[in-house]
Amino acid sequence: MTDVLNGWIGTATWEESRSYLQAHGAVLLTDSTEAALAGLVGANPGAEVLALHLELLRAARARGVDAPYEALATAARQHALAERLFAWVGTQSWEEARSFLDEH
């Protein structure tokens, strides 16, 4: 289980993470893996990647593998949109604002 858990945590992208979790669900979507990951989170309180994977694991166990990854993708899109909005609002002139708007 440890190697499979490390493999999942070590995936490079969220899409790879989802695929890995789907492929190894029989090992990862268990009480013992959740307990092991919760122990790692407790022992490494600053390791956000571990805490995020624990949240993903719990959500996947409760709602299926796709649901938490879809929520993560939605949050990423909303964050990117907010960053563009703040950049647009932060322009210094109407001309600059119009140019930014035209580009995006």
CYANA upper distance limits for C-alpha pairs under 8 A (distance plus 0.5 A):
  1 MET  CA      5 LEU  CA      6.54
  1 MET  CA     27 VAL  CA      6.84
  1 MET  CA     28 LEU  CA      7.94
  1 MET  CA     33 THR  CA      7.61
  2 THR  CA      6 ASN  CA      6.55
  3 ASP  CA      7 GLY  CA      6.52
  4 VAL  CA      8 TRP  CA      6.75
  4 VAL  CA     24 HIS  CA      7.84
  4 VAL  CA     27 VAL  CA      7.96
  4 VAL  CA     28 LEU  CA      7.91
  5 LEU  CA      9 ILE  CA      6.76
  5 LEU  CA     28 LEU  CA      7.19
  5 LEU  CA     33 THR  CA      8.06
  6 ASN  CA     10 GLY  CA      6.43
  7 GLY  CA     11 THR  CA      6.92
  8 TRP  CA     17 SER  CA      6.46
  8 TRP  CA     20 TYR  CA      6.52
  8 TRP  CA     21 LEU  CA      7.15
  9 ILE  CA     17 SER  CA      7.97
  9 ILE  CA     49 VAL  CA      8.11
  9 ILE  CA     50 LEU  CA      7.93
  9 ILE  CA     53 HIS  CA      7.41
 11 THR  CA     16 GLU  CA      6.43
 11 THR  CA     17 SER  CA      5.95
 11 THR  CA     20 TYR  CA      8.37
 12 ALA  CA     16 GLU  CA      7.13
 12 ALA  CA     17 SER  CA      7.93
 13 THR  CA     17 SER  CA      6.65
 14 TRP  CA     18 ARG  CA      6.62
 14 TRP  CA     69 TYR  CA      7.86
 15 GLU  CA     19 SER  CA      6.74
 16 GLU  CA     20 TYR  CA      6.46
 17 SER  CA     21 LEU  CA      6.60
 18 ARG  CA     22 GLN  CA      6.65
 18 ARG  CA     65 VAL  CA      7.57
 18 ARG  CA     66 ASP  CA      7.87
 18 ARG  CA     69 TYR  CA      7.36
 19 SER  CA     23 ALA  CA      6.57
 20 TYR  CA     24 HIS  CA      6.51
 21 LEU  CA     25 GLY  CA      5.85
 21 LEU  CA     28 LEU  CA      7.38
 21 LEU  CA     65 VAL  CA      7.79
 22 GLN  CA     65 VAL  CA      7.20
 24 HIS  CA     28 LEU  CA      6.56
 25 GLY  CA     29 LEU  CA      5.59
 26 ALA  CA     30 THR  CA      7.74
 27 VAL  CA     33 THR  CA      7.79
 28 LEU  CA     33 THR  CA      6.13
 28 LEU  CA     34 GLU  CA      8.14
 28 LEU  CA     57 LEU  CA      8.29
 29 LEU  CA     33 THR  CA      7.36
 29 LEU  CA     34 GLU  CA      7.90
 29 LEU  CA     57 LEU  CA      7.33
 29 LEU  CA     60 ALA  CA      8.09
 29 LEU  CA     61 ARG  CA      6.48
 30 THR  CA     34 GLU  CA      6.78
 30 THR  CA     61 ARG  CA      8.48
 31 ASP  CA     35 ALA  CA      6.58
 32 SER  CA     36 ALA  CA      6.60
 33 THR  CA     37 LEU  CA      6.55
 34 GLU  CA     38 ALA  CA      6.49
 34 GLU  CA     54 LEU  CA      7.49
 34 GLU  CA     57 LEU  CA      7.58
 34 GLU  CA     58 ARG  CA      7.88
 35 ALA  CA     39 GLY  CA      6.64
 36 ALA  CA     40 LEU  CA      6.86
 37 LEU  CA     41 VAL  CA      6.71
 37 LEU  CA     50 LEU  CA      7.78
 37 LEU  CA     54 LEU  CA      6.76
 38 ALA  CA     42 GLY  CA      6.68
 38 ALA  CA     51 ALA  CA      8.45
 38 ALA  CA     54 LEU  CA      7.14
 39 GLY  CA     43 ALA  CA      6.65
 40 LEU  CA     44 ASN  CA      6.48
 40 LEU  CA     50 LEU  CA      7.70
 41 VAL  CA     45 PRO  CA      6.22
 41 VAL  CA     47 ALA  CA      7.54
 41 VAL  CA     50 LEU  CA      6.26
 41 VAL  CA     51 ALA  CA      6.25
 41 VAL  CA     54 LEU  CA      8.35
 47 ALA  CA     51 ALA  CA      7.26
 48 GLU  CA     52 LEU  CA      6.54
 49 VAL  CA     53 HIS  CA      6.67
 50 LEU  CA     54 LEU  CA      6.69
 51 ALA  CA     55 GLU  CA      6.80
 52 LEU  CA     56 LEU  CA      6.68
 53 HIS  CA     57 LEU  CA      6.45
 54 LEU  CA     58 ARG  CA      6.64
 55 GLU  CA     59 ALA  CA      6.59
 56 LEU  CA     60 ALA  CA      6.44
 56 LEU  CA     68 PRO  CA      6.48
 56 LEU  CA     69 TYR  CA      8.17
 57 LEU  CA     61 ARG  CA      6.62
 58 ARG  CA     62 ALA  CA      6.72
 59 ALA  CA     63 ARG  CA      6.29
 59 ALA  CA     64 GLY  CA      7.67
 59 ALA  CA     65 VAL  CA      8.15
 59 ALA  CA     67 ALA  CA      8.03
 59 ALA  CA     68 PRO  CA      6.41
 60 ALA  CA     64 GLY  CA      4.94
 60 ALA  CA     65 VAL  CA      4.82
 60 ALA  CA     66 ASP  CA      7.68
 60 ALA  CA     67 ALA  CA      7.34
 60 ALA  CA     68 PRO  CA      6.75
 61 ARG  CA     65 VAL  CA      7.69
 63 ARG  CA     67 ALA  CA      6.70
 63 ARG  CA     68 PRO  CA      8.30
 64 GLY  CA     68 PRO  CA      8.34
 65 VAL  CA     69 TYR  CA      7.71
 66 ASP  CA     70 GLU  CA      6.59
 67 ALA  CA     71 ALA  CA      6.76
 68 PRO  CA     72 LEU  CA      6.61
 69 TYR  CA     73 ALA  CA      6.64
 70 GLU  CA     74 THR  CA      6.66
 71 ALA  CA     75 ALA  CA      6.66
 72 LEU  CA     76 ALA  CA      6.72
 73 ALA  CA     77 ARG  CA      6.75
 74 THR  CA     78 GLN  CA      6.68
 75 ALA  CA     79 HIS  CA      6.58
 76 ALA  CA     80 ALA  CA      6.71
 77 ARG  CA     81 LEU  CA      6.68
 78 GLN  CA     82 ALA  CA      6.62
 79 HIS  CA     83 GLU  CA      6.71
 80 ALA  CA     84 ARG  CA      6.86
 81 LEU  CA     85 LEU  CA      6.67
 82 ALA  CA     86 PHE  CA      6.62
 83 GLU  CA     87 ALA  CA      6.67
 84 ARG  CA     88 TRP  CA      6.62
 85 LEU  CA     89 VAL  CA      6.64
 86 PHE  CA     90 GLY  CA      6.49
 87 ALA  CA     91 THR  CA      7.08
 88 TRP  CA     97 ALA  CA      6.47
 88 TRP  CA    100 PHE  CA      6.87
 88 TRP  CA    101 LEU  CA      7.60
 89 VAL  CA     97 ALA  CA      7.96
 91 THR  CA     96 GLU  CA      6.47
 91 THR  CA     97 ALA  CA      6.00
 92 GLN  CA     96 GLU  CA      7.01
 92 GLN  CA     97 ALA  CA      7.87
 93 SER  CA     97 ALA  CA      6.60
 94 TRP  CA     98 ARG  CA      6.53
 95 GLU  CA     99 SER  CA      6.62
 96 GLU  CA    100 PHE  CA      6.57
 97 ALA  CA    101 LEU  CA      6.58
 98 ARG  CA    102 ASP  CA      6.60
 99 SER  CA    103 GLU  CA      6.77
100 PHE  CA    104 HIS  CA      6.73
